[in-house]
Protein backbone atom coordinates (compact mmCIF):
# COMPACT_ATOMS: atom_id res chain seq x y z
CA UNK A 1 0.00 0.00 0.00
CA UNK A 2 1.38 3.38 -1.02
CA UNK A 3 1.86 5.85 1.83
CA UNK A 4 -0.18 9.04 1.45
CA UNK A 5 1.79 12.04 0.24
CA UNK A 6 2.80 14.47 2.97
CA UNK A 7 0.72 17.64 2.97
CA UNK A 8 2.89 20.74 3.02
CA UNK A 9 1.99 24.39 2.83
CA UNK A 10 4.58 26.60 1.17
CA UNK A 11 6.00 29.64 2.90
CA UNK A 12 4.11 31.98 0.55
CA UNK A 13 0.86 30.05 1.00
CA UNK A 14 1.18 30.37 4.78
CA UNK A 15 1.80 34.13 4.56
CA UNK A 16 -1.09 34.56 2.14
CA UNK A 17 -3.45 32.58 4.39
CA UNK A 18 -2.47 34.64 7.45
CA UNK A 19 -3.03 37.93 5.63
CA UNK A 20 -6.40 36.82 4.25
CA UNK A 21 -7.46 35.70 7.72
CA UNK A 22 -6.55 39.13 9.13
CA UNK A 23 -8.52 40.93 6.41
CA UNK A 24 -11.60 38.79 7.01
CA UNK A 25 -11.33 39.40 10.76
CA UNK A 26 -11.32 43.16 10.18
CA UNK A 27 -14.39 43.05 7.96
CA UNK A 28 -16.16 40.85 10.53
CA UNK A 29 -15.27 43.07 13.52
CA UNK A 30 -15.19 46.62 12.16
CA UNK A 31 -17.86 48.81 10.56
CA UNK A 32 -15.99 51.06 8.12
CA UNK A 33 -12.60 49.68 7.01
CA UNK A 34 -10.50 51.23 4.24
CA UNK A 35 -7.34 50.11 2.45
CA UNK A 36 -4.51 52.66 2.21
CA UNK A 37 -3.39 52.47 -1.42
CA UNK A 38 -0.34 54.38 -2.61
CA UNK A 39 0.32 52.45 -5.82
CA UNK A 40 3.43 50.95 -4.20
CA UNK A 41 4.23 47.24 -4.30
CA UNK A 42 3.01 46.49 -0.76
CA UNK A 43 -0.38 48.14 -1.22
CA UNK A 44 -0.69 46.42 -4.61
CA UNK A 45 -0.10 43.04 -2.98
CA UNK A 46 -2.66 43.91 -0.30
CA UNK A 47 -5.18 44.64 -3.04
CA UNK A 48 -4.58 41.19 -4.55
CA UNK A 49 -5.01 39.59 -1.11
CA UNK A 50 -8.29 41.48 -0.64
CA UNK A 51 -9.50 40.15 -4.01
CA UNK A 52 -8.78 36.60 -2.88
CA UNK A 53 -10.20 37.12 0.61
CA UNK A 54 -13.66 38.12 -0.62
CA UNK A 55 -13.97 36.45 -4.04
CA UNK A 56 -16.27 36.02 -5.86
CA UNK A 57 -17.74 39.17 -4.30
CA UNK A 58 -16.21 42.58 -4.86
CA UNK A 59 -13.77 44.05 -2.33
CA UNK A 60 -16.13 45.30 0.42
CA UNK A 61 -14.29 48.50 1.32
CA UNK A 62 -12.89 51.58 -0.45
CA UNK A 63 -9.24 52.42 -1.02
CA UNK A 64 -7.68 55.69 0.09
CA UNK A 65 -4.64 57.51 -1.24
CA UNK A 66 -3.04 60.31 0.74
CA UNK A 67 -1.96 62.43 -2.22
CA UNK A 68 0.94 64.74 -1.37
CA UNK A 69 1.06 66.31 -4.84
CA UNK A 70 4.67 65.09 -5.18
CA UNK A 71 3.85 61.72 -6.71
CA UNK A 72 5.66 59.93 -9.52
CA UNK A 73 3.36 60.15 -12.57
CA UNK A 74 3.81 56.44 -13.32
CA UNK A 75 2.38 55.60 -9.91
CA UNK A 76 -0.68 57.84 -10.26
CA UNK A 77 -1.37 56.36 -13.69
CA UNK A 78 -1.17 52.86 -12.24
CA UNK A 79 -3.41 53.80 -9.29
CA UNK A 80 -6.18 55.13 -11.51
CA UNK A 81 -5.94 52.20 -13.92
CA UNK A 82 -6.12 49.58 -11.14
CA UNK A 83 -9.01 51.29 -9.37
CA UNK A 84 -10.97 51.43 -12.65
CA UNK A 85 -10.23 47.76 -13.45
CA UNK A 86 -11.54 46.56 -10.10
CA UNK A 87 -14.43 49.01 -9.86
CA UNK A 88 -13.21 50.33 -6.51
CA UNK A 89 -14.26 53.47 -4.67
CA UNK A 90 -11.21 55.74 -4.43
CA UNK A 91 -10.97 58.28 -1.62
CA UNK A 92 -8.23 60.88 -2.17
CA UNK A 93 -6.97 62.78 0.87
CA UNK A 94 -5.24 65.74 -0.79
CA UNK A 95 -2.29 67.52 0.80
CA UNK A 96 -2.39 70.34 -1.83
CA UNK A 97 -6.03 71.02 -0.92
CA UNK A 98 -5.11 70.98 2.78
CA UNK A 99 -2.38 73.54 2.10
CA UNK A 100 -4.89 75.82 0.40
CA UNK A 101 -7.44 75.44 3.22
CA UNK A 102 -4.81 76.09 5.88
CA UNK A 103 -5.08 72.68 7.55
CA UNK A 104 -1.32 72.19 7.10
CA UNK A 105 1.68 74.37 6.28
CA UNK A 106 4.53 73.56 3.88
CA UNK A 107 7.72 72.57 5.71
CA UNK A 108 10.98 74.36 4.98
CA UNK A 109 12.72 71.34 3.48
CA UNK A 110 9.96 70.82 0.91
CA UNK A 111 9.19 67.26 2.07
CA UNK A 112 5.51 66.58 2.64
CA UNK A 113 5.64 63.30 4.54
CA UNK A 114 5.28 64.99 7.91
CA UNK A 115 2.24 67.01 6.85
CA UNK A 116 0.48 63.93 5.47
CA UNK A 117 -0.53 62.99 9.02
CA UNK A 118 -3.12 65.77 9.69
CA UNK A 119 -4.54 65.19 6.20
CA UNK A 120 -4.89 61.45 6.84
CA UNK A 121 -6.49 61.99 10.25
CA UNK A 122 -8.91 64.57 8.79
CA UNK A 123 -10.01 62.05 6.12
CA UNK A 124 -10.43 59.30 8.74
CA UNK A 125 -12.69 61.59 10.79
CA UNK A 126 -14.63 62.84 7.77
CA UNK A 127 -15.39 59.34 6.43
CA UNK A 128 -15.63 57.75 9.90
CA UNK A 129 -13.15 54.99 9.03
CA UNK A 130 -12.51 52.75 12.03
CA UNK A 131 -9.92 50.38 10.52
CA UNK A 132 -7.16 51.27 8.06
CA UNK A 133 -5.25 48.53 6.22
CA UNK A 134 -1.61 49.53 5.75
CA UNK A 135 1.17 47.79 3.86
CA UNK A 136 3.87 48.19 6.53
CA UNK A 137 6.16 45.22 7.15
CA UNK A 138 8.24 44.58 10.27
CA UNK A 139 11.45 44.09 8.26
CA UNK A 140 11.32 47.62 6.83
CA UNK A 141 12.21 49.76 9.82
CA UNK A 142 12.71 49.39 13.58
CA UNK A 143 9.62 51.44 14.54
CA UNK A 144 7.45 49.22 12.35
CA UNK A 145 8.98 46.14 13.95
CA UNK A 146 7.36 47.21 17.24
CA UNK A 147 3.84 47.20 15.87
CA UNK A 148 1.19 44.49 16.18
CA UNK A 149 -1.08 43.32 13.36
CA UNK A 150 -3.88 45.36 14.97
CA UNK A 151 -2.33 48.68 16.01
CA UNK A 152 -4.63 50.69 18.27
CA UNK A 153 -4.87 54.48 17.77
CA UNK A 154 -6.57 56.83 20.24
CA UNK A 155 -9.14 59.53 19.43
CA UNK A 156 -6.30 61.81 18.27
CA UNK A 157 -4.94 59.15 15.91
CA UNK A 158 -1.85 58.69 18.08
CA UNK A 159 0.10 55.47 18.64
CA UNK A 160 1.66 54.45 21.95
CA UNK A 161 4.22 51.66 21.39
CA UNK A 162 4.16 50.82 25.12
CA UNK A 163 0.41 50.30 25.18
CA UNK A 164 -0.25 47.57 22.64
CA UNK A 165 -2.64 44.71 22.92
CA UNK A 166 -1.33 41.14 23.06
CA UNK A 167 -2.10 38.92 20.05
CA UNK A 168 -1.66 35.47 21.57
CA UNK A 169 -2.71 32.58 19.32
CA UNK A 170 -3.49 35.10 16.54
CA UNK A 171 -6.50 36.48 18.42
CA UNK A 172 -7.04 40.10 17.39
CA UNK A 173 -8.79 42.63 19.60
CA UNK A 174 -10.62 45.25 17.54
CA UNK A 175 -12.43 46.86 20.48
CA UNK A 176 -12.47 50.65 20.30
CA UNK A 177 -14.58 53.61 21.35
CA UNK A 178 -16.09 56.23 19.06
CA UNK A 179 -13.36 58.32 17.46
CA UNK A 180 -10.69 55.68 18.01
CA UNK A 181 -9.42 53.45 15.22
CA UNK A 182 -7.25 50.47 14.42
CA UNK A 183 -4.41 50.35 11.89
CA UNK A 184 -4.12 46.87 10.47
CA UNK A 185 -0.97 45.46 8.86
CA UNK A 186 -1.68 42.15 7.07
CA UNK A 187 1.87 42.07 5.63
CA UNK A 188 3.59 42.40 9.02
CA UNK A 189 5.36 39.04 8.75
CA UNK A 190 6.32 39.40 5.07
CA UNK A 191 9.73 40.52 3.85
CA UNK A 192 10.63 42.49 0.74
CA UNK A 193 11.74 39.23 -0.86
CA UNK A 194 8.42 37.57 0.03
CA UNK A 195 6.57 40.42 -1.65
CA UNK A 196 8.58 40.01 -4.85
CA UNK A 197 8.15 36.22 -4.87
CA UNK A 198 4.40 36.77 -4.51
CA UNK A 199 4.36 39.35 -7.31
CA UNK A 200 6.12 36.78 -9.50
CA UNK A 201 3.83 33.90 -8.54
CA UNK A 202 0.63 35.91 -8.97
CA UNK A 203 1.91 37.75 -12.06
CA UNK A 204 0.91 41.08 -10.57
CA UNK A 205 1.71 44.10 -12.75
CA UNK A 206 3.60 46.92 -11.02
CA UNK A 207 4.40 50.54 -11.96
CA UNK A 208 7.30 50.66 -14.40
CA UNK A 209 9.59 52.53 -11.98
CA UNK A 210 10.11 49.30 -10.00
CA UNK A 211 12.17 47.97 -12.91
CA UNK A 212 15.47 49.18 -14.33
CA UNK A 213 15.29 52.20 -16.63
CA UNK A 214 17.40 55.24 -17.44
CA UNK A 215 16.86 58.47 -15.51
CA UNK A 216 18.63 61.77 -15.02
CA UNK A 217 19.80 61.79 -11.40
CA UNK A 218 22.05 63.56 -8.92
CA UNK A 219 23.89 61.99 -5.97
CA UNK A 220 23.13 63.38 -2.50
CA UNK A 221 24.01 61.82 0.87
CA UNK A 222 25.05 58.64 -0.92
CA UNK A 223 21.68 58.22 -2.67
CA UNK A 224 20.54 58.78 -6.25
CA UNK A 225 17.62 61.18 -6.64
CA UNK A 226 15.84 61.72 -9.93
CA UNK A 227 15.80 65.30 -11.17
CA UNK A 228 12.17 66.39 -11.53
CA UNK A 229 9.84 69.30 -10.76
CA UNK A 230 9.83 68.36 -7.06
CA UNK A 231 13.55 67.72 -6.66
CA UNK A 232 16.08 70.18 -8.05
CA UNK A 233 19.90 70.00 -7.87
CA UNK A 234 21.72 72.27 -5.45
CA UNK A 235 24.70 74.38 -6.44
CA UNK A 236 27.62 72.13 -7.28
CA UNK A 237 25.56 68.96 -7.73
CA UNK A 238 26.12 67.34 -11.11
CA UNK A 239 23.33 65.82 -13.18
CA UNK A 240 24.03 62.56 -14.94
CA UNK A 241 22.12 59.67 -16.46
CA UNK A 242 22.11 56.27 -14.81
CA UNK A 243 20.35 52.92 -15.08
CA UNK A 244 18.22 52.77 -11.93
CA UNK A 245 15.08 51.35 -10.39
CA UNK A 246 13.02 52.16 -7.29
CA UNK A 247 12.75 49.73 -4.39
CA UNK A 248 10.00 51.72 -2.69
CA UNK A 249 7.52 54.34 -3.86
CA UNK A 250 7.18 57.54 -1.88
CA UNK A 251 7.29 61.20 -2.80
CA UNK A 252 9.46 62.17 -5.76
CA UNK A 253 10.96 64.80 -3.44
CA UNK A 254 12.42 62.33 -0.92
CA UNK A 255 12.61 58.87 -2.54
CA UNK A 256 15.89 57.78 -4.09
CA UNK A 257 16.60 55.12 -6.69
CA UNK A 258 19.26 52.41 -6.73
CA UNK A 259 21.59 51.47 -9.58
CA UNK A 260 20.21 48.37 -11.21
CA UNK A 261 19.98 46.33 -14.39
CA UNK A 262 17.01 44.34 -13.03
CA UNK A 263 14.33 44.84 -15.67
CA UNK A 264 12.30 41.69 -14.91
CA UNK A 265 10.72 40.21 -11.78
CA UNK A 266 13.24 37.36 -11.77
CA UNK A 267 16.20 39.75 -11.88
CA UNK A 268 14.72 41.89 -9.11
CA UNK A 269 14.33 38.80 -6.91
CA UNK A 270 18.01 37.94 -7.45
CA UNK A 271 19.00 41.51 -6.59
CA UNK A 272 16.85 41.73 -3.45
CA UNK A 273 18.09 38.35 -2.23
CA UNK A 274 21.67 39.65 -2.29
CA UNK A 275 21.08 43.01 -0.58
CA UNK A 276 21.59 43.61 3.14
CA UNK A 277 19.95 47.03 3.43
CA UNK A 278 16.17 47.44 3.68
CA UNK A 279 14.46 49.40 0.93
CA UNK A 280 13.62 52.29 3.26
CA UNK A 281 17.15 52.40 4.65
CA UNK A 282 18.61 52.52 1.17
CA UNK A 283 16.24 54.95 -0.53
CA UNK A 284 14.19 57.17 1.80
CA UNK A 285 15.62 60.57 2.63
CA UNK A 286 12.73 61.36 4.99
CA UNK A 287 13.84 58.53 7.30
CA UNK A 288 17.25 60.14 7.72
CA UNK A 289 15.97 63.25 9.46
CA UNK A 290 16.71 61.53 12.79
CA UNK A 291 17.21 58.05 14.24
CA UNK A 292 13.60 58.09 15.45
CA UNK A 293 12.03 59.82 12.42
CA UNK A 294 9.58 57.03 11.61
CA UNK A 295 8.58 56.40 15.23
CA UNK A 296 7.98 60.12 15.80
CA UNK A 297 5.67 60.26 12.78
CA UNK A 298 3.82 57.11 13.84
CA UNK A 299 3.23 58.51 17.33
CA UNK A 300 1.60 61.54 15.69
CA UNK A 301 -0.74 59.38 13.62
CA UNK A 302 1.30 58.43 10.54
CA UNK A 303 0.47 55.20 8.69
N, C-alpha and C positions, 0 to 999 in steps of 0.2 A: 504494500500500500504506500502510495506516494505521500510524503509529509506535506501538509499545507504550506504554501508560501508565507513567509513572514510578512506581516503588514507593517510598513514603515511610512511615516509621514516625513516629507522632505523639510529642510530648514525653512524654505520659502513658504511652503504650505502651512507650516505651523505659525509663522508670522502673519500670514494672510488671515488665517482662521482667528487668531487673537484680535487682530484689528477689526475684522468684521463683527466679532462678538461685542467689542467695545462700542462700535457704532450702533448696533441693535439695542444695546443697553441704554444708550443715550436717548434714542428715539422712544424707547419704552418708558423711561423715567422722566424725561424733560418735556416741556410744552412747546418751546420755540427754539429749536436748535438751528445753527447756521454753520456752513463750512467756509473757513477763511481760504480764499483762492487767489493766489498771486500770479498764477501762470508759471510758477517754479516747479521743479521736478517732484518735490515732496507733496505739494498740493495736487498735482496732476495724478500722482499715485493714489492719494486719498480719494480723488474723484472716481478712479477705477474701482477702488474697494467699495465705495458707496454704491456704485452700479451693481456690483456683485451681491452686496449685503441685502438689497431690496428688490432684486430682479424676481419676477418680470415686471414689477411695478416701477414707476418712475422714482427718482431720488426724492424723498419726502421732505426736503428742506432746501432753502435757497443757498446761494453762494454769495460771499461778500468779498470785495476787493477794496482794501484801503489804498486809494490812488494818491500818491504823493505828487503827481505831475512830473516826476523825474524818471519815468519808466522807459525801458528799452522798447522801441516800437515793435520789435519782433514778438515781444511778450504780450503786449496789448492785442496785437493781431491774433495771436494764438488764443488768448482768453476769450475774445469775442466769438471766434470761430467755434471753440469747444462748447461754450454756453449755448450757441445757436444749434449745434448738432444734437445736444442732449435735451434741448427745450427747457433749460433751467431758468429760474428767476435770478437775475443778477442785481445785487445791491452794491452800489458804489459809494463808499465813504470818501469824499473828496477833500484832500488837504488844500488845493488851490481855492476851493469855495470857502473853506474854513478860514483861510488867510484873508479873503475879502470880507467875510462877516465879522472878523475880529476875534474868532474863537481861539486862534493860535497866532503866534508871531514868528516870522522867519528868523532862524538862528544865524549868528554871524559867520559861521563856517559854511553855510549854504546847504548843509545836510538836513534832510527832513525826517530822518528816522525818529528823532526824539519827539517831534511835534505830531507824529502819527497817533500817539497814545490818546490825547484828548479827542481827536477825530474819531478814533475807534470807539472810545467809551461813549461819545455822543450818539453814534449810530446804534450801539447796543441799547442805550436807553430809549432812543426814538422808536426802534423796532421791537423793543421788549424781548430781545434774545436772552435766553437763560442758559444756553450751552453753546460754546464756540469750538468747533473742531479746528485744531491747528496742526501743522505738519512738522513741529519740532521733534527732534530726535535727541536722545541722551548723549550720543557720541559727538554731537556738534560742538558743544561748549559747556564749560563746567557749571554755569548757572542752570542750564537746561537739564543737566544730569541730576539735579536736586529734585526735579519736579515729578509728581505722580502722574498716572494716566489721567485721573480726574483732579484738576488743580483748582482748588476753591479760590474765588475772588470775592472780596467784601463789597458793600454797597457803593464804594468809591472805585471799584475795579482793581483794588490793590491786592498784591500777593505777599503772603508772609511765609517764607521758606521754613520757619520754625513751627508753624502751625498747620501741618498737613495731615490729612486723614490717612490712617493705615489702609492698605489694600491687600490684606491677607487672603490667600486662596482666590485671588482675582475677584474679590467682592468690592464693587464700586459704590460709594456713597454719594448720591446726587442731591442730598437734602440741602435746601437753601431757602432763605427768606426772600420776600419781595425786594427787588433791587439788587440782590446778590446774583452771582452767576458762576458757572463752572467752565474752565477751559479744558478741553479734552484732547489728548495727544495719542491717537491710535498708532502712530509710528514710533513711539517712545523706544521700543526695543530693536528697531531697525538700525542698520548702519548705512552709510553712503553706498557701500558696495552692495548691500542687500537691495537698495532702491534700484540700482542700475541692473542687477540681475533680474529684478521683477519687471523693469521696463523692457528688457530683452525678451523675457519669457512671454509677456503679455502683448508684445509688439506695440507698445504705447508710443505714439508720436510725441515729440517734444519740440519746443521752440528751437530754431536753428542755431542760436547762440551757444547751445550746450555742446556743439560739435566744432571741430577745428575750422577756422576761416581766417582770412586776412583782415586785419584792422590797423588803423593808424592809432598808435598808443604813445604814452610817455611813461617813464619809470619814476615812481615816487615812493619813498620809504620801502624800497625793495619789491614793490608791486607794479604791475602793468595796468594802467588805466586808459580806457579808450577816450580819445579826444572827441567830444560831442558838445551840444549846446548847453549841457549841464556841467561839463567838466572841461575847464580850459587850462592850458599850460601856464605855469608861472614863469617869470623871467629866468632865463638860463636853462629851462627844461627843453630838451630836444625831442621833437616829434620823429617817429620812425614807424615803419610798417613791420608787423610781425604776425606769424601764424599763431593764433591763440584760440582758446575756448573758455567758456565760463563754467565754473563748478557750482556756482550758486547764483540765483537771480535776486538782486535787490535794486536799489536806486542806481541809475547810471552815474550819479554823482559820488558814490562811495563804494561801488563794487568793482573789483579788479578782475582781470582775466589771468590765465596762466598760459605759458607757452605750451603748445601741443600740436601734434599731428593726428590726433585721434578724431577721425571724421566718421566713425561708425560706432554703434553701441559696443561691439566686441572690442574695439581698440580702447574705448573709454574704460571698459571694465578692466582691461590689462593695466591701464594707467593708474586707475584708482587703487587697484590691488597693491601697487608698488609704492604708493605715497604714504608718508607718515605724518602728514599735517592735515587736519580737518579742513573742509572746504571754507568754513568761516574764518579759521585762523590764517588761511593762505590768501584770502581774497576780500575780506570785508574791512574797509578802513574805519567804519563806524564802531567796530569792536575794539579798536586800538586807542580810543579816547582815554580809557583807563583800564586797569586790571578787572574792575567790577562793572564795566560799562553795560554788559547785558543784564546782569542782576539788578542794577539800579533801574534800568528801563522796565524790567519785569515787575519790580516792586511798585512802580507807578501805574501799571496796568497794561504794559506792552504784551504782545502775543504770548 
